Amino acid sequence: MTASSASSASSASSASERRAGAGSSGSSASSGAPDGTAGPGPAVPSADPEGGPQRPPDNDDSGLLAALLDGMDAALVAFGADGAVTHWNHEAERVLGWTAEEAVGRRGLAGWAAREADADAIEAALTAAMRSPGRQVHEFALLTKDGRRVLVRTQSSAVRGPGGRVTGVYCAFGEAQAQIDLERSIALSEALFEDASWGVVLVDADLRPALVNAHAARTLGVGRTALLGRPLGDVLAQGGEEVEAALQHVLGEGTPPAVAEMWVAPRSEGGEPPRRCWRSGFVRLASPLAEEPVPLGVAWLFQDVTDAKRAEQENSLLRFRSHQLHRAGRAAAECQDPAEAAAVHLDFALAGFADHGLVDLVPTPAAPDGEAAWDADGGVDTRVPRLVRALASPAGSPGPSEAAPATGLPVAYAPGHPAAQAYERRGSVRTSAGPAVAEGWAAARKWPDGTVHGLCVVLRSRGRTLGVATFLRAPSRRPFDRVDAAYAEEVAGRIAAALDLAGPGAA
């Protein structure tokens, strides 16, 4: 027996005696091999006769080795050069049920931890590992103490002593299904960060991106490394506060039960950034190694659904407006007074569309297309006719539109007023106060206070221009667009038909 082998055997024996005296259940690492060969373990510095670092006591080495082996997440069994089991850690006991006292000293695994039919293949693989450099990976079927077969994935490697002599082999193993689950998780993570059609951003506990996949980087318009460690507000011009609030909620409360749709606007170098709708899911990440769940951060997965969302909104809006036109037609058909029917059409149009509505008529409708209108001096009249208020919705409180007093006085519109432009063009005119609303902007146009968006459409019936209908919006609404103008023109056609039926008295 060599000096190193005797030292290992003595150290392991001392450790076994201490465990037995302390009432240990035998789940810790075993001692050295019965034949005195040194089992695998950390290299120990030798004593330096010149006064260098001294070798720690053997008892300390044995205790450290036992703690290291029992603390491993993988099961470990080691064999000496003669094939006898020299080490058996706690995880091996958990997987197979055999304790260290029952395993250490047995020669091979046949008949107890492996079936006789499987033992030859296992022994051949371990022998090959002793003769080969590096680690060898295999899958074996082992037996538990209660007789069940467990498929394990092993990594085996030779243990070499001084001078490179092989003194044994160690075999680290784990249940194959657990290994497959781990590999599947790793493969999923790599796929999400390389080939996924969803954007994926891993955010740490400080709400700063730690990992960004290729799709997310393209969507945000930055490089994959340019976003790391920076606040989300640096890349989101709008919606950054909502995203950070969601991340904080997930860190504190856990993963939400459903996805959320968030409107954001990534920063762009020129112009106003377009708003995008991102369907977002959030998953809180916690360390599997901690005794208590400790949040590591949040995985934010999102997909741009702007086109689908806008199409859905447009279809919903179209259905609502068609339903309003249908209801307005049914209600107007019950009105005996055509002017009242026109007011009904105006009221139904305002629902969900505008805050106020005005109808201005000319005292004498313009001549039909192709016929000139003559002034009192016998010449062609090219001036814009006077516009007299006929209908108006309440400006102070909600209520039905009412006919204006029949004073016959024209509205004092300034030259270039949107209503006058609509009359001249026989079409629609949109106007808006812009981001910075100038004081008196609405008053200068004779519109109710608080108005920032206007839409004027011409009233046409039987080839004649009867007047102008105006729809107004407050700051809480967006500006009018072309789709709004098309709807307003449909409503204006119905109002014009009703007022034309009412005759000159409607003005």
Helices and strands as residue ranges (DSSP letters): H 3-21, H 58-70, E 75-80, E 85-88, H 90-96, H 100-103, H 116-131, E 136-143, E 149-160, G 162-164, E 166-175, H 176-192, E 199-204, E 209-212, H 214-220, G 232-234, E 236-238, H 240-253, E 260-266, E 276-286, E 295-304, H 306-332, H 338-350, E 356-361, E 388-392, E 402-403, H 418-425, E 428-432, H 441-444, E 453-461, E 464-473, H 482-502, G 504-506
